[in-house]
Amino acid sequence: MKIVIAGTGKVGFTVAQRLCREGHDITLIDEKPEVLEAASNAMDAMICCGSCAAPSVLREAEAGKCEVFIAATGNDEANLVACQFARRMGAGHTIARLRNQQYLDSGESLREIMDLSLAINPDYVTAEEISRVLQFPAATQVDSFPDCELEIVTFRIPERSRLNGLALKRLPPEREKKVLVCAVERGGRVQIPDGNFVLQAGDSISVTAQPKTLRKFFEAMGAYQKPAKNVLILGGSRIAVYLTQLLEATGVSVTIIESSNERCQKLAELLQDADVVCADGTDTTVLAQSGIQDADGFVALTNIDEENIILSMYAEKLGVEKVVSKINNEKFTDLLRDVFPDTTLSPKNLVAERIEGYVRGLAHASDKSTIEALYYLGNRDVTATEFVVGAKAACACKTLMELRLKPGVLISAVVRGGKSFLPDGKTALQPGDKAVVITAGSSVVTLDDILT
Amino acid sequence: MNYRVVCNILGKVLLAEAILLLLPMTAALWYHESVLPFLWTMLPLALLGGGLNFIKPRSNSLFAREGFVVVGLSWVLMSAFGALPFVLSGDIPHYIDALFETVSGFTTTGSSILTDVEAMSRGCMFWRLFTHWVGGMGVLVFIAAILPVSGDHYIHVMRAEVPGPTVSKLVPKARKTARILYLIYLGLTLLEAIFLLCGGMSFYDAILHAFATAGTGGFSTRGASIAAYDSVYIEMVIATFMLLFGCNFNLFYLILLGQARAIFKSEELRVFLAIIAAAVLTIALNIRGSVGGFAQGLRYAYFQVTTIISTTGFATCDFDKWPELSRWILVLLMFAGGCAGSTAGGLKISRVIIFFKSYLYELKQLILPTRVKRIWFEGKAVSDQTVRSVLVYFQVYMFIIALGVLVLSLDGRDLVTNLTASIACMSNIGPGLSLVGPTGNFTFFSIPSKLMLILEMLLGRLEIFPVLFLFAPSVWRKR
């Protein structure tokens, strides 16, 4: 597919690189030639220098001929204008990155007026993800799928857990029906386990189940933690504002530490109930005064990765149950995996994932299957993709036992008629069903790819 | 350095050469000649290439350094093996001579050491002219077009092989760009072959001369080159196609897209055509007395100017006997070369333009030092980085030509011979003046001189740096 991406910042670059690897024809637009130069060295893409809101530049980049136009510059208005122009010129779909939530709060209307296919706010997406993890502190990652009640929860097995040394087939039988272990990461390698697989402490496992069942499962396994009730947020960024709003809606009390007085005034204006502390969060006495010892959740959202990491480690040492840090540089994430097992989030990756899922859905839509959503579990090797089973899918109307699945492929959840359940060998996929497919290693872009 | 990726790509290059050798072998079969020279070349190529191809890279990271090394080594290896059929068939008994001929072929130079061209077997002759076609667009671009190579960084390889100060892609994917370039190349070659067939050339000669023109090479199946046909039609067809192959291939793509008007906005093309027009007129006027009238003068001048500026090197007359002014104009044209992104050699018109503009810039800067101004080219301000690299390129180019003359002087020939031989090889033209003129050849040079010229041809075709990097220890050292 021909895709034009305007803005080669953190988000634009990541999205471009991922889509380029999938074989799409990418054209990048940016105002800074040196940034474009670096991008053209890192990926097989065409570059075009200029403002993305200028029709002449869009024409040069052939935005009118592309199937997807993604505007990901740091300027909301430029993104909106660029998308509008591209759509008028004939772009098939437009995706805009909008950081001002007011544009999105007006519901569907703005998207309808501007004819946007997708509008993404990276800060809001990140805040949602963090709030989901804080609801389920034992997990490092929680993913849910549209229309599917089941969630995929990734967590690390602690030393004292009953899961340590347990083979999967010996999981208590009444649990096995309701809980499915779909991926295990050990020592940087990910695999899809079978019944003989023996779990160890330190493994990071992804489990699919109903939220309530998951809670029971975690309780039984000695790994359950209550949702955070008292959260300390470091850094008063936009993410912090959205996160506070999301958390307060569920009755969590929030304290925000922000060093800039001006910003603190703004935060106090935006947030009625949250405690806003104007102080330097890197100072341990400030943290103590703000009540870090009583907090059961700590979220580091400053703009400096290193600060986030160090302070998260400090908070963990003080015994805060759930620690989340925002990390922009993904190289750090890989390094940190061993020394710092808690949740790390990168807004650009979250956005890139959403856009990638959307583009994949467009690129591989057919009467066999369409993609509804896509997530990465743990590191980059495992994907969870939600497909809609098409009328002509090769795997439709056969029981899972009859299907010859590729190694490293697992169907972890099925949604049928609004009800979601874990499939077993006797389940047969029907056209119109939604199936969540977990894959490790192999690339699966249509539902038929899961068969050998 | 990522040695595994380098080896893997080299393996592919050697395999590609083995496959390309099938064509001259078919020609040998057709004319009932021995195919053994080709078989014995293909065998080691296939073995070594297959072996290297088995080395699977651990990571696909490929940066400017690997790109340069891959390109430099590929060309050296390709030439080393490509010389074998000539030696094995006995057409060129000495290996160094055969290597000279092969490098001259791949680099599309067209300088020959053959004293009797027509005595060569038909299979070897096919290979000799076919090397022009292979080398013209570049073998690594060819590989990118036909094989699934890891795409993210292959642009570094293309950048090292495609001539010109900057490489622009036609479409987002490097692989599709390579394909489009080769299709245009193939299409134009076939078109020329058809035109030549219409002019009464034999099928074999038409195809081979189309190869030699497309790569802007200059080898011919005849000892007297194009003069042997003595046909105005054939001369005009070949001259026009030499001019076309001296243009940037991106322009042909624009025509294919239906934007024919856009090509005349190209500053480089306009300067290219202006230089040709001025040179043709001046030479025609200058030589009209000796060739029998202005019309004849135009005929010879058009052919010789296009053959020199496109760095092809065919001959329709002995321009060494022309007046001094015309001879000197031809020598100047030898430096200019064709447009960037063409199959021609030389400095390239775009570099010459930037070079002269920076001259004017310095002059104006002297008059008003506080003035702030950038050099403009093709409607855009040129980055200082590009200007600097153009200036450095020009200096290194001149330095290598001078060094070449120094080595050739050891043989004790006259300065004009040595100087024009050095320029002709560096700019990938073919014939020079005096002893290496259109009627002469390079066979009398000593072995050290031939090796120097071989080096110059490779340096000229690959735009110096890929070959130069092979000699730099810091490139090979592990980081």
Interface residues (C-beta under 8 A of the other chain):
Chain A: K2 C20 R21 D25 I26 T27 P33 S40 N41 A42 M43 D44 A45 M46
Chain B: F63 G151 D152 H153 Y154 I155 H156 K169 V171 P172 K173 A174 R175 K176 S383
